Amino acid sequence: MSIEVGSKLQGKVTGITNFGAFVELPQGSTGLVHISEVADNYVKDINDHLKVGDTVEVKVINVKDGKIGLSIKKAIDRPEVEQNLHTHHVRAKVEGMTAAPKTSARKVMVSNRKKTLSKKWLNS
């Protein structure tokens, strides 16, 4: 069985670092699950999610120069609508104003505040 991008595999966590976890795959190859690919939410400490010896399902997301990039969160089957929300295909409403999901509420509030101040200065 060759390691191909997009394939889902079972692996065993063999090492944990502050930037991710090393997972041993079938046929003895090893890949890395970056900390950003462990869970859908922000992961501050990977040790809260994984420990050495855990068996995990991973999805191969890239193979480059003999290095294998893996994802645990992409290995989880989700309905298509939820995947679209996760990949930022949907716009969110923040403070009554439509903004891209990556735009923080603070940026929107500051932007709204500047607009309000500008209007007040123009009207006075």
Disulfide bonds with the S-S distance in Angstrom:
none
